[in-house]
Amino acid sequence: MTPALINKAQRTYDSKQFTMAEIAASCGVTPMTIYRNIRTDTAERPTTATASTAAPRGGPR
């Protein structure tokens, strides 16, 4: 999926007016592809990650 298509799918999902199948059909992909590319949680979505807000790699085990 292109960034523009992901953005379209995310905005459509966030509108809560369409089913996942309808969103997928409008993007020409399967619902699983939509699920893999958009955020479906209710947490606020950051617009971009910066060095100070990005999650660290690795970390303690």
Phi and psi restraints in degrees (range 20) as a CNS / XPLOR table:
assign (resid 1 and name C) (resid 2 and name N)
       (resid 2 and name CA) (resid 2 and name C) 1.0 -77.2 20.0 2
assign (resid 2 and name N) (resid 2 and name CA)
       (resid 2 and name C) (resid 3 and name N) 1.0 158.4 20.0 2
assign (resid 2 and name C) (resid 3 and name N)
       (resid 3 and name CA) (resid 3 and name C) 1.0 -55.9 20.0 2
assign (resid 3 and name N) (resid 3 and name CA)
       (resid 3 and name C) (resid 4 and name N) 1.0 -37.3 20.0 2
assign (resid 3 and name C) (resid 4 and name N)
       (resid 4 and name CA) (resid 4 and name C) 1.0 -65.9 20.0 2
assign (resid 4 and name N) (resid 4 and name CA)
       (resid 4 and name C) (resid 5 and name N) 1.0 -39.4 20.0 2
assign (resid 4 and name C) (resid 5 and name N)
       (resid 5 and name CA) (resid 5 and name C) 1.0 -70.2 20.0 2
assign (resid 5 and name N) (resid 5 and name CA)
       (resid 5 and name C) (resid 6 and name N) 1.0 -37.7 20.0 2
assign (resid 5 and name C) (resid 6 and name N)
       (resid 6 and name CA) (resid 6 and name C) 1.0 -62.7 20.0 2
assign (resid 6 and name N) (resid 6 and name CA)
       (resid 6 and name C) (resid 7 and name N) 1.0 -43.7 20.0 2
assign (resid 6 and name C) (resid 7 and name N)
       (resid 7 and name CA) (resid 7 and name C) 1.0 -61.3 20.0 2
assign (resid 7 and name N) (resid 7 and name CA)
       (resid 7 and name C) (resid 8 and name N) 1.0 -43.8 20.0 2
assign (resid 7 and name C) (resid 8 and name N)
       (resid 8 and name CA) (resid 8 and name C) 1.0 -60.8 20.0 2
assign (resid 8 and name N) (resid 8 and name CA)
       (resid 8 and name C) (resid 9 and name N) 1.0 -46.3 20.0 2
assign (resid 8 and name C) (resid 9 and name N)
       (resid 9 and name CA) (resid 9 and name C) 1.0 -63.1 20.0 2
assign (resid 9 and name N) (resid 9 and name CA)
       (resid 9 and name C) (resid 10 and name N) 1.0 -41.0 20.0 2
assign (resid 9 and name C) (resid 10 and name N)
       (resid 10 and name CA) (resid 10 and name C) 1.0 -64.7 20.0 2
assign (resid 10 and name N) (resid 10 and name CA)
       (resid 10 and name C) (resid 11 and name N) 1.0 -45.6 20.0 2
assign (resid 10 and name C) (resid 11 and name N)
       (resid 11 and name CA) (resid 11 and name C) 1.0 -63.3 20.0 2
assign (resid 11 and name N) (resid 11 and name CA)
       (resid 11 and name C) (resid 12 and name N) 1.0 -40.6 20.0 2
assign (resid 11 and name C) (resid 12 and name N)
       (resid 12 and name CA) (resid 12 and name C) 1.0 -65.3 20.0 2
assign (resid 12 and name N) (resid 12 and name CA)
       (resid 12 and name C) (resid 13 and name N) 1.0 -43.2 20.0 2
assign (resid 12 and name C) (resid 13 and name N)
       (resid 13 and name CA) (resid 13 and name C) 1.0 -62.0 20.0 2
assign (resid 13 and name N) (resid 13 and name CA)
       (resid 13 and name C) (resid 14 and name N) 1.0 -44.8 20.0 2
assign (resid 13 and name C) (resid 14 and name N)
       (resid 14 and name CA) (resid 14 and name C) 1.0 -64.2 20.0 2
assign (resid 14 and name N) (resid 14 and name CA)
       (resid 14 and name C) (resid 15 and name N) 1.0 -24.8 20.0 2
assign (resid 14 and name C) (resid 15 and name N)
       (resid 15 and name CA) (resid 15 and name C) 1.0 -69.5 20.0 2
assign (resid 15 and name N) (resid 15 and name CA)
       (resid 15 and name C) (resid 16 and name N) 1.0 -19.4 20.0 2
assign (resid 15 and name C) (resid 16 and name N)
       (resid 16 and name CA) (resid 16 and name C) 1.0 58.1 20.0 2
assign (resid 16 and name N) (resid 16 and name CA)
       (resid 16 and name C) (resid 17 and name N) 1.0 29.7 20.0 2
assign (resid 16 and name C) (resid 17 and name N)
       (resid 17 and name CA) (resid 17 and name C) 1.0 -111.1 20.0 2
assign (resid 17 and name N) (resid 17 and name CA)
       (resid 17 and name C) (resid 18 and name N) 1.0 -5.2 20.0 2
assign (resid 17 and name C) (resid 18 and name N)
       (resid 18 and name CA) (resid 18 and name C) 1.0 -132.6 20.0 2
assign (resid 18 and name N) (resid 18 and name CA)
       (resid 18 and name C) (resid 19 and name N) 1.0 150.2 20.0 2
assign (resid 18 and name C) (resid 19 and name N)
       (resid 19 and name CA) (resid 19 and name C) 1.0 -78.8 20.0 2
assign (resid 19 and name N) (resid 19 and name CA)
       (resid 19 and name C) (resid 20 and name N) 1.0 164.2 20.0 2
assign (resid 19 and name C) (resid 20 and name N)
       (resid 20 and name CA) (resid 20 and name C) 1.0 -62.3 20.0 2
assign (resid 20 and name N) (resid 20 and name CA)
       (resid 20 and name C) (resid 21 and name N) 1.0 -36.5 20.0 2
assign (resid 20 and name C) (resid 21 and name N)
       (resid 21 and name CA) (resid 21 and name C) 1.0 -63.9 20.0 2
assign (resid 21 and name N) (resid 21 and name CA)
       (resid 21 and name C) (resid 22 and name N) 1.0 -39.4 20.0 2
assign (resid 21 and name C) (resid 22 and name N)
       (resid 22 and name CA) (resid 22 and name C) 1.0 -67.3 20.0 2
assign (resid 22 and name N) (resid 22 and name CA)
       (resid 22 and name C) (resid 23 and name N) 1.0 -40.8 20.0 2
assign (resid 22 and name C) (resid 23 and name N)
       (resid 23 and name CA) (resid 23 and name C) 1.0 -63.1 20.0 2
assign (resid 23 and name N) (resid 23 and name CA)
       (resid 23 and name C) (resid 24 and name N) 1.0 -46.4 20.0 2
assign (resid 23 and name C) (resid 24 and name N)
       (resid 24 and name CA) (resid 24 and name C) 1.0 -60.9 20.0 2
assign (resid 24 and name N) (resid 24 and name CA)
       (resid 24 and name C) (resid 25 and name N) 1.0 -44.5 20.0 2
assign (resid 24 and name C) (resid 25 and name N)
       (resid 25 and name CA) (resid 25 and name C) 1.0 -62.3 20.0 2
assign (resid 25 and name N) (resid 25 and name CA)
       (resid 25 and name C) (resid 26 and name N) 1.0 -39.4 20.0 2
assign (resid 25 and name C) (resid 26 and name N)
       (resid 26 and name CA) (resid 26 and name C) 1.0 -69.4 20.0 2
assign (resid 26 and name N) (resid 26 and name CA)
       (resid 26 and name C) (resid 27 and name N) 1.0 -21.8 20.0 2
assign (resid 26 and name C) (resid 27 and name N)
       (resid 27 and name CA) (resid 27 and name C) 1.0 -98.4 20.0 2
assign (resid 27 and name N) (resid 27 and name CA)
       (resid 27 and name C) (resid 28 and name N) 1.0 -7.1 20.0 2
assign (resid 27 and name C) (resid 28 and name N)
       (resid 28 and name CA) (resid 28 and name C) 1.0 73.8 20.0 2
assign (resid 28 and name N) (resid 28 and name CA)
       (resid 28 and name C) (resid 29 and name N) 1.0 30.6 20.0 2
assign (resid 28 and name C) (resid 29 and name N)
       (resid 29 and name CA) (resid 29 and name C) 1.0 -135.1 20.0 2
assign (resid 29 and name N) (resid 29 and name CA)
       (resid 29 and name C) (resid 30 and name N) 1.0 177.1 20.0 2
assign (resid 29 and name C) (resid 30 and name N)
       (resid 30 and name CA) (resid 30 and name C) 1.0 -84.8 20.0 2
assign (resid 30 and name N) (resid 30 and name CA)
       (resid 30 and name C) (resid 31 and name N) 1.0 159.0 20.0 2
assign (resid 30 and name C) (resid 31 and name N)
       (resid 31 and name CA) (resid 31 and name C) 1.0 -57.2 20.0 2
assign (resid 31 and name N) (resid 31 and name CA)
       (resid 31 and name C) (resid 32 and name N) 1.0 -35.6 20.0 2
assign (resid 31 and name C) (resid 32 and name N)
       (resid 32 and name CA) (resid 32 and name C) 1.0 -62.3 20.0 2
assign (resid 32 and name N) (resid 32 and name CA)
       (resid 32 and name C) (resid 33 and name N) 1.0 -36.6 20.0 2
assign (resid 32 and name C) (resid 33 and name N)
       (resid 33 and name CA) (resid 33 and name C) 1.0 -64.3 20.0 2
assign (resid 33 and name N) (resid 33 and name CA)
       (resid 33 and name C) (resid 34 and name N) 1.0 -39.2 20.0 2
assign (resid 33 and name C) (resid 34 and name N)
       (resid 34 and name CA) (resid 34 and name C) 1.0 -63.3 20.0 2
assign (resid 34 and name N) (resid 34 and name CA)
       (resid 34 and name C) (resid 35 and name N) 1.0 -48.5 20.0 2
assign (resid 34 and name C) (resid 35 and name N)
       (resid 35 and name CA) (resid 35 and name C) 1.0 -57.4 20.0 2
assign (resid 35 and name N) (resid 35 and name CA)
       (resid 35 and name C) (resid 36 and name N) 1.0 -36.6 20.0 2
assign (resid 35 and name C) (resid 36 and name N)
       (resid 36 and name CA) (resid 36 and name C) 1.0 -71.4 20.0 2
assign (resid 36 and name N) (resid 36 and name CA)
       (resid 36 and name C) (resid 37 and name N) 1.0 -21.6 20.0 2
assign (resid 36 and name C) (resid 37 and name N)
       (resid 37 and name CA) (resid 37 and name C) 1.0 -111.7 20.0 2
assign (resid 37 and name N) (resid 37 and name CA)
       (resid 37 and name C) (resid 38 and name N) 1.0 -8.8 20.0 2
assign (resid 37 and name C) (resid 38 and name N)
       (resid 38 and name CA) (resid 38 and name C) 1.0 -120.7 20.0 2
assign (resid 38 and name N) (resid 38 and name CA)
       (resid 38 and name C) (resid 39 and name N) 1.0 165.0 20.0 2
assign (resid 38 and name C) (resid 39 and name N)
       (resid 39 and name CA) (resid 39 and name C) 1.0 -94.1 20.0 2
assign (resid 39 and name N) (resid 39 and name CA)
       (resid 39 and name C) (resid 40 and name N) 1.0 130.5 20.0 2
assign (resid 39 and name C) (resid 40 and name N)
       (resid 40 and name CA) (resid 40 and name C) 1.0 -113.5 20.0 2
assign (resid 40 and name N) (resid 40 and name CA)
       (resid 40 and name C) (resid 41 and name N) 1.0 2.5 20.0 2
assign (resid 40 and name C) (resid 41 and name N)
       (resid 41 and name CA) (resid 41 and name C) 1.0 -80.1 20.0 2
assign (resid 41 and name N) (resid 41 and name CA)
       (resid 41 and name C) (resid 42 and name N) 1.0 172.1 20.0 2
assign (resid 41 and name C) (resid 42 and name N)
       (resid 42 and name CA) (resid 42 and name C) 1.0 -96.8 20.0 2
assign (resid 42 and name N) (resid 42 and name CA)
       (resid 42 and name C) (resid 43 and name N) 1.0 0.1 20.0 2
assign (resid 42 and name C) (resid 43 and name N)
       (resid 43 and name CA) (resid 43 and name C) 1.0 -67.5 20.0 2
assign (resid 43 and name N) (resid 43 and name CA)
       (resid 43 and name C) (resid 44 and name N) 1.0 150.7 20.0 2
assign (resid 43 and name C) (resid 44 and name N)
       (resid 44 and name CA) (resid 44 and name C) 1.0 -63.8 20.0 2
assign (resid 44 and name N) (resid 44 and name CA)
       (resid 44 and name C) (resid 45 and name N) 1.0 136.8 20.0 2
assign (resid 44 and name C) (resid 45 and name N)
       (resid 45 and name CA) (resid 45 and name C) 1.0 -94.0 20.0 2
assign (resid 45 and name N) (resid 45 and name CA)
       (resid 45 and name C) (resid 46 and name N) 1.0 121.2 20.0 2
assign (resid 45 and name C) (resid 46 and name N)
       (resid 46 and name CA) (resid 46 and name C) 1.0 -70.0 20.0 2
assign (resid 46 and name N) (resid 46 and name CA)
       (resid 46 and name C) (resid 47 and name N) 1.0 148.0 20.0 2
assign (resid 46 and name C) (resid 47 and name N)
       (resid 47 and name CA) (resid 47 and name C) 1.0 -75.5 20.0 2
assign (resid 47 and name N) (resid 47 and name CA)
       (resid 47 and name C) (resid 48 and name N) 1.0 -39.9 20.0 2
assign (resid 47 and name C) (resid 48 and name N)
       (resid 48 and name CA) (resid 48 and name C) 1.0 -147.8 20.0 2
assign (resid 48 and name N) (resid 48 and name CA)
       (resid 48 and name C) (resid 49 and name N) 1.0 154.2 20.0 2
assign (resid 48 and name C) (resid 49 and name N)
       (resid 49 and name CA) (resid 49 and name C) 1.0 -95.1 20.0 2
assign (resid 49 and name N) (resid 49 and name CA)
       (resid 49 and name C) (resid 50 and name N) 1.0 134.6 20.0 2
assign (resid 49 and name C) (resid 50 and name N)
       (resid 50 and name CA) (resid 50 and name C) 1.0 -110.6 20.0 2
assign (resid 50 and name N) (resid 50 and name CA)
       (resid 50 and name C) (resid 51 and name N) 1.0 171.8 20.0 2
assign (resid 50 and name C) (resid 51 and name N)
       (resid 51 and name CA) (resid 51 and name C) 1.0 -58.1 20.0 2
assign (resid 51 and name N) (resid 51 and name CA)
       (resid 51 and name C) (resid 52 and name N) 1.0 -35.0 20.0 2
assign (resid 51 and name C) (resid 52 and name N)
       (resid 52 and name CA) (resid 52 and name C) 1.0 -79.9 20.0 2
assign (resid 52 and name N) (resid 52 and name CA)
       (resid 52 and name C) (resid 53 and name N) 1.0 -20.7 20.0 2
assign (resid 52 and name C) (resid 53 and name N)
       (resid 53 and name CA) (resid 53 and name C) 1.0 -109.2 20.0 2
assign (resid 53 and name N) (resid 53 and name CA)
       (resid 53 and name C) (resid 54 and name N) 1.0 -10.9 20.0 2
assign (resid 53 and name C) (resid 54 and name N)
       (resid 54 and name CA) (resid 54 and name C) 1.0 -69.5 20.0 2
assign (resid 54 and name N) (resid 54 and name CA)
       (resid 54 and name C) (resid 55 and name N) 1.0 144.1 20.0 2
assign (resid 54 and name C) (resid 55 and name N)
       (resid 55 and name CA) (resid 55 and name C) 1.0 -68.0 20.0 2
assign (resid 55 and name N) (resid 55 and name CA)
       (resid 55 and name C) (resid 56 and name N) 1.0 138.2 20.0 2
assign (resid 55 and name C) (resid 56 and name N)
       (resid 56 and name CA) (resid 56 and name C) 1.0 -70.2 20.0 2
assign (resid 56 and name N) (resid 56 and name CA)
       (resid 56 and name C) (resid 57 and name N) 1.0 149.6 20.0 2
assign (resid 56 and name C) (resid 57 and name N)
       (resid 57 and name CA) (resid 57 and name C) 1.0 -87.5 20.0 2
assign (resid 57 and name N) (resid 57 and name CA)
       (resid 57 and name C) (resid 58 and name N) 1.0 150.6 20.0 2
assign (resid 57 and name C) (resid 58 and name N)
       (resid 58 and name CA) (resid 58 and name C) 1.0 77.7 20.0 2
assign (resid 58 and name N) (resid 58 and name CA)
       (resid 58 and name C) (resid 59 and name N) 1.0 -114.8 20.0 2
assign (resid 58 and name C) (resid 59 and name N)
       (resid 59 and name CA) (resid 59 and name C) 1.0 94.3 20.0 2
assign (resid 59 and name N) (resid 59 and name CA)
       (resid 59 and name C) (resid 60 and name N) 1.0 175.2 20.0 2
assign (resid 59 and name C) (resid 60 and name N)
       (resid 60 and name CA) (resid 60 and name C) 1.0 -69.4 20.0 2
assign (resid 60 and name N) (resid 60 and name CA)
       (resid 60 and name C) (resid 61 and name N) 1.0 152.3 20.0 2
